[in-house]
Amino acid sequence: MARIVLDNCSYSYSSHREDKTITGFSLTVEAGSFVSIIGPNGSGKSTLAKLLNGIYVPTEGSVTVDGLDTREKNNIGEIRRKVAILFQNPDNQIVGDTVEDDVAFGPENLGLESDEITRRVESSLKKVGLFEKRRLSPNTLSGGEKARLGIAGILALSPEVLVLDEATAMLDPKGRKDVMEILHNLWKNEKKTIILITHHPQETLYGERIIVMDKGRIKISGSVEEVYREGETLKAMGLGLPTYVELSLLIGERVVFDSSSLYSILENKDD
């Protein structure tokens, strides 16, 4: 299982090394974990996502995936088989004329046998609830269904790590909830590593750890409960809070999460 390690990692879009989007960033994502990443606009979240599978290479420090350094070009193919990214607009990642063709595109490019491709397509579509729509055009799908199709497409590649960069940003509350329940199931039952970049605080409750970024650095890191105990700090940064946390702060109660309260919170469709 792939373990991702960022060691004193920095990244600059310009030739001026002092103009950094990510600065001195160190983070370890253990295999099988669910990490949510939040932060104000411009804090470096999307840049971080692209560093995780070698789309960007750090200008300083290193990123390794299962011990493979992203700075080594010979490693990139294997790294991208381990770490798949789904971006904000699912339309930009749709390439097939039908739902099943779209999901088959990645495995076909891997040169897999037709029987294996068929098996992966069927399995992936069933996991995201789209098997009955496999012969439809992706253009007939709703926004939430397109996001689920994007997840199916990367699941068919059998990655160990799924990185979602604001992948639910364009969805309505029901669409977001459907996607998050799929991700939660992939983490809990299939032991996939999930790295979720989001600006919807309610979505962070599905995971186990939160990283708060600010100006290219880690501002706060900890469990869901530990991070939301810092609710006032998060509000000062302009970040939203889950409804439960907002109410706890308003009435002066300590923020506490347990399995029963967590799942009652997740039934709330509003942020």
C-alpha positions, 0 to 999 in steps of 0.5 A, spaced: 500 500 500 502 506 497 505 511 503 506 518 501 511 523 504 512 530 502 519 532 505 520 539 506 517 540 500 516 547 496 514 549 489 514 556 485 510 557 479 516 562 477 523 562 476 524 566 483 524 561 488 522 566 494 515 566 490 513 560 493 506 557 493 508 551 497 513 552 502 517 547 507 511 543 507 512 536 510 506 531 511 506 523 511 499 520 508 499 513 511 496 508 506 489 506 508 487 513 511 482 518 509 485 526 509 481 532 508 485 538 506 481 545 507 484 552 507 482 559 504 483 560 496 490 561 494 493 557 500 496 552 495 491 546 496 490 545 488 498 545 487 499 540 493 494 535 489 498 536 483 505 534 487 502 528 489 502 524 483 508 528 479 504 533 475 508 538 478 515 536 481 517 540 487 522 546 486 525 544 493 524 538 497 521 531 495 515 527 494 515 520 494 509 515 493 511 508 496 518 510 496 518 512 489 521 519 488 516 524 483 523 527 481 525 521 477 522 521 470 522 513 470 518 513 476 512 517 474 508 512 470 508 507 476 506 513 481 500 515 477 498 508 477 498 508 484 495 515 485 489 518 481 486 525 481 479 527 480 479 534 478 473 539 479 469 539 473 468 532 471 466 534 464 474 535 462 475 528 464 470 525 460 472 522 453 467 516 451 461 516 447 458 512 452 458 511 460 462 504 459 466 506 454 469 512 458 470 508 464 474 503 459 478 508 456 484 508 462 484 500 462 485 500 455 490 505 455 494 500 460 493 494 455 489 490 459 486 484 456 478 485 454 476 480 459 479 484 465 477 491 462 470 488 462 470 486 469 473 492 471 468 497 468 462 493 471 465 493 478 467 500 478 460 502 475 456 498 480 461 501 486 458 508 484 451 506 482 451 507 475 451 500 472 444 501 469 446 507 465 452 504 462 450 504 455 447 512 455 451 518 453 455 521 459 452 528 456 445 525 459 448 524 466 446 529 472 452 533 475 452 528 481 452 522 476 458 525 472 462 526 478 461 519 480 463 517 473 469 520 474 470 516 480 468 510 476 474 512 471 479 512 476 477 506 480 478 502 473 485 503 473 485 500 480 489 506 484 491 505 491 490 513 492 484 517 490 486 524 490 479 529 489 481 536 488 474 540 489 471 534 485 464 536 489 464 543 488 459 544 482 454 539 485 448 540 489 447 537 496 445 531 494 450 530 489 455 531 494 452 527 499 452 521 494 459 522 492 462 522 499 458 516 501 462 512 495 468 515 498 467 513 505 465 506 503 472 505 499 476 508 505 472 503 510 471 497 506 476 497 500 482 500 504 483 505 499 487 512 501 483 518 500 485 525 500 480 530 499 481 537 498 474 541 499 471 547 501 465 544 504 466 543 511 461 538 512 465 533 507 471 533 512 466 529 517 467 523 513 474 522 514 479 521 520 484 527 519 484 534 517 490 538 514 488 546 514 493 550 509 494 557 509 499 561 505 502 554 502 504 551 509 500 547 514 496 551 519 493 546 523 493 538 523 489 533 527 483 529 528 477 531 526 475 533 533 482 536 534 481 541 528 474 543 530 476 545 537 480 550 533 473 553 530 474 560 532 481 560 529 478 557 522 473 562 522 478 568 523 481 564 517 474 565 513 473 558 513 466 555 514 464 550 520 460 544 520 453 546 523 454 542 529 461 545 530 458 552 529 452 550 534 457 548 539 461 554 539 455 558 539 452 555 546 459 555 549 460 547 549 466 543 547 466 540 540 466 532 541 465 527 536 463 520 537 460 515 532 453 516 533 453 524 533 458 523 527 453 520 523 447 524 525 451 530 523 452 527 516 445 526 515 444 534 515 444 535 507 446 543 509 453 546 510 
